[in-house]
């Protein structure tokens, strides 16, 4: 998605226009803080309201046993250009803040491939050709599938007359894989893990077109776009806190532990009531989670259709099990997948962030793990680590973080609300709003930048 265009609020002779713009942002996650920084850079002081005691939203730092954790393990891709650019604009250094790995997939003992340093998409095709754990015929099927996607420019064709299929051209990922004769082993070892990692949605429910958007950007352009970036610091420090410092240096305000309770349209603006009182603003960007956004917007008659869209969204969970072992404990790779286990991905925080002995097991999307107690789930993960890697000793401590509404369910032809609402001056930001991407940090940041562009361009 394009960056917001230069606006009247940032040009010569715009002092009066800047004075008339007085925006508020509800939510200090990646979407809200991206919008805040963009507005601050245009000379527009902004007020950010965050209900929690720390910034970051669903990508935030968590302190446990004097150890810095995240509420979930987020992996960025090299094609997340907007997110990486924003991190650097607030003082970050991508090469220092992340462990950068070339595209690779390791399902311990079942599948392994690593992309060589070749131009895209040749790097992927060579990686698939040399993949360990798949029969030669399956590797050829995967290569043919990727070449077929390139021929259609990663865009599903519109259905022909009489074919049915509803209004759009979308389908489930499972249907797309069946259409291209991807067999069960290839699907279970390669495409299903990639789909769940990218969309946090099972293949029988996931949008094929949205997955193709991610594959297009990550695997088909520049080789560096497919790089995997694992953060060396917690997600609050990585961007939101740096962004808040910059916003305040430019005359804005960032209020934490200050939730917004109501919005009310008034003449020439919007009245916002928070736990600290009532204020009037020229514009409001609602960058809160969808359930909170729907609650705030529901009393406003003009926004009935937007609220209805938000309320039709279904959600998918992400569970992260942190296990602190003695510092000598180490996994074979910084990031390792497991096949047909409760743990889908394992992160060795010692290799990634210097937190030696700290392992994070991630379980994405819905599944039978939701039926277990936290103690039972930890026991399953510990047993898997013992069986797969010979870790006989018990962890020193554990912490389970269950985000039960971590992302929206990225279904085919899903109608997501646009950033511009029917109420002038009110905008929506968040990874669930309209865009090419699933629920990712890149989608969140892009939505925030669009909102900032709409405000500064309307001044």
Buried (B, 14 or more C-beta within 10 A) or exposed (E): BEBBEEBBBBEEEBEEBBEEBBBBBBBBBBBBBBBBBBBBBBBBBBBBBBBBEBBBBBBBBBEEEEBBBBBBBBBBBBBBBBBBBBBBBBEBEBEEBBBEBBBBBBBBEBBBBBBEEEEBBEBBBBBBEEBEBBEEEBBEBBBEBBEEBBEEEBEBEEBEEEEEBEEBBBBBBBBBBEEBEBBEBBBBBBBBBBBBBBBBBBBEBBBBBBBBBBBBBBBBBEBBBBBBBBBBBBBBBBBBBBBBEBBBEBEBBBBBEBBBEEBEBEEEBBBBEBEEEEBBBBBBBBBBBBEBBBBBBBEBEEBEEBBEBBEEBEBBBBBBBBBBBEEEBBBEBBBBBBBEBBBBBBBBBBBBBEBBBBBBBBBBBBBEBEEBEBEEBBBBBBEBBEEBBEBEEEBEEBBBBBBEBBBBBBBBEBEBBBBBBEBBBBBBBBBBBBBBBBBBBBBBBBBBBBBBBBBBBBB
